[in-house]
Amino acid sequence: KGSNSRQKARRLVARVHNKIANSRADFLHKLSRKIVNENQVIVVENLAVKNMVRNHSLAKAISDVGWGMFSTLLKYKAEAEGKVYLEVDRFFPSTHLCSETLLPLPKMGLDVRSFECPHCGQIHDRDINAAINLKNEGLRIWASGTGASASGRNVSPKGGRIRSTLSEAIPSEAGSHSSIASR
C-alpha cells in the first residue's frame, strides 16, 4: 500500500470506470433524445428504483442500466420540447392483464417471459404485453385529463395525480379549430 505501482493501478482503474460512466451517459442521452424526437406522448411506469435496488439479485443489473437517470432525461427533454410526459402508477397491473382482452391473468413468476392467455388463447411476450398495456393506460389517462388510474385507486406517494409535466399539452376546446372558425 502506498507504492507508486498501486497509485498507477488505481488511476488506471478510475480511468476505465470513468469511460464506462461516460459511455453509459452518452447512450442514455442519445436514446432519450431519439424517443422525444419521435413521439408526441411518452408514457413510462414510475418504478421505485431505490426499492428495486434493494433486491440483491437484481441490484447490479438495475444500477448498470441507469433507469432513474433515463427517466429524468426523458422528462426534462420532453418538457423542453413541449411534449407530453406521463407516468403510469407503479401499481397498475400492466403485466397481469391481457393486452387483447384486458382480463386478468393468473399470477406468474418473473422467470416466465411468454405465456398463453387463458381467455383469448394467444401467446404473448410478457414485456411487449406490459408495454401495450402501459401505452393504452397512459393514452387513456391523457385523454381523460383526470389522472385517475384504471384500477380505481390512486396510490401515488404524494396522494396527487398522475400527470404530464406540461398542463398546456392537454388539448382544450379553446384552442381548437372549430372554435376559431365559429368566430
N, C-alpha and C positions, 0 to 999 in steps of 0.2 A: 504494500500500500504506500502511496505517496511517490512512487517511482515515475520517471518520465515516460516509460513504456505504458504504464497504466493510464496516465493522463492522455497520451496519444490515442490509446484504445477507447477511452471514454469519449473523446472528441469525435472519433470516427463513428461510434455508435450513435451519438447525438446527431451527427450529420445525416445518417441513414434514417433515423426516426423523423427528423425534420423534413426530409424529402418525401417520406411516406405521408406525413400530415399535409404537406403542400399539394401533393398529387390527389389526395382524397378531397381536399377543399376545392381544388380546381374542377374535379369531376362533378361534385355536388353543385357548384356554381353553374357549370355548363348544362347539366341536366335540368336544374330548376329554371334556367333561362329558356331552354327549349320548351319545357312544359308550359310556362307562362306565355310564350310567344304563340304556341299552337292552340291554346284553349281560352275560352271566354269565362268559363266557370271551372274552378278547381275544387274538387271535393276530396278531403282527407279524413281519416279517422283519428280523433285526438287520443292517441295512445299514451298511457302513463309510462314513459320511457324509463324514468327513475325506478319505478316499481319493477319493470321488466328486467332491469339490470341486476336486480337482487337475486334472480334465478341463476345460480352458479353455472348451470349447463348452457345457458344462452347468453350470459353477460358479455363474453368476449365478442361473439358474433354481432350482437346488438350494438356494442360500442364501436366496433370496427366499421359498421355501416354508416353510423352518424345520423340516425333518424331524427333526433332532436334538431340538429343543425340543418338538416334538409328541410324540415317543415318550417323552420324560421326563415330560411332563404326563400322558399316558395311564398310565404306570407308577405314578406316585405316587397318582393318583386311584383307580386300580383297587385298589391296596394299601389305601388308606384305607377303601374300601367293602367290602373282603373278597372282591373278585372275583379271578378267575384271569387273570394276565397272562403269556402265553407268547411267547417269541421263537424263531422257527424260524431255524436256521443259515443264513447268507447263501450257503452253497454248496449248499443244497438246490435241485435243478433245477426250480423252480416254473414257469418259462417254457418249459422243454424237455420237459415231459410233457403228454400229452393228458389233460384232466381226466375224460374219459369212460372211456378205455381204460387209462390210466396207462402207456401205452407211450411210449418216447422219440420225440421229433420231430426232424426234421433241423434243423441249425443255421440260424438266421435272424438277419438284421441288426436293429438297433434301429429301423430305419425301417419294418419290417413290423409293422403294427398288427393285422391279422387274417390268418388262414390257414385252409387246408383241411387237416384231419387226414388223412394218408395211410392210417390204419388204420380209422377209423370213417366218414370222408367228410364229417363235419360241419364247418361253418365256425365258427371260434372267434374271439372278440376276444382278443387277446393278454393284456391286463390282467385281464379277467374270468377267463380260463383260469388265470392265475397266482394270482389271489385264491382261486379254488376249490381249487386245489392246496395253497395255504398253509393255508387253513381245515382241509382234510382232514388235512394233516400235523400241524397243531397239535392237533387233537382226538385224533389217533392217539397223539401223544406224551403228552397229558394223560391219556388212558385207560390207557395202559401204565404210566405213573408212573415210567418209567425214564429218560426224557430222551434215549433213543437215537434217532438220526436214521434215516430210512428208507433213506438211501443207504449205510448200513452203516459209516459212519466218523464220528468225532467230531472236528471241526476247529475247535472254538471256541478263541478265543485263550488262555484260561486252562486249557485241557485239561479243563474241567469239563463239566457237563451243561447242556442247555437246560432252563431251569426256570421255575417260577412264582415270583412274589415271595412267595407265601404257601404254605408246605407244607401247612398245615391245610386249604387249599381243595380238596385232592385227597380224594375220598371214600374212606372206610375202612370196614371191616366193624364196627368197634367202635361207631360211632355210627349204624348203620343201624337201621331199624325192626324188622327180623327178629330182631336180637339182643336188642332191648328186649322184644319180645313173648315170647321164649322164657324170660325170667327168671321 
